[in-house]
Amino acid sequence: MAQTMTVSTESFKKIISRLDQLTREVQTIKTRLFDNKPSYGSSEWWEWSDRKALKSIREGKGIKIHNKKELDEFFQSL
């Protein structure tokens, strides 16, 4: 049994916009829940990569290199 409902163009655009927003939010939640690596190079991958990098920096896992000498020393220590 099919039902038909008529909506204005403005209402339809609002519905589509809200669905797009909900789709993005669900994707963000899924990524956070499962921390799956998105496809390399996609917008989602860059966001995922940035989040992981910032988390590592907050945990003190980052290093600061101030000049070429420190950079050379770093690579020699590997």
Buried (B, 14 or more C-beta within 10 A) or exposed (E): EEEEEEEEEEEEEEEEEEEEEEEEEEEEEEBEEEEEEBEEEEEBBEEBEEEEEEEEEEEEEEEEEEEEEEEEEEEEEE
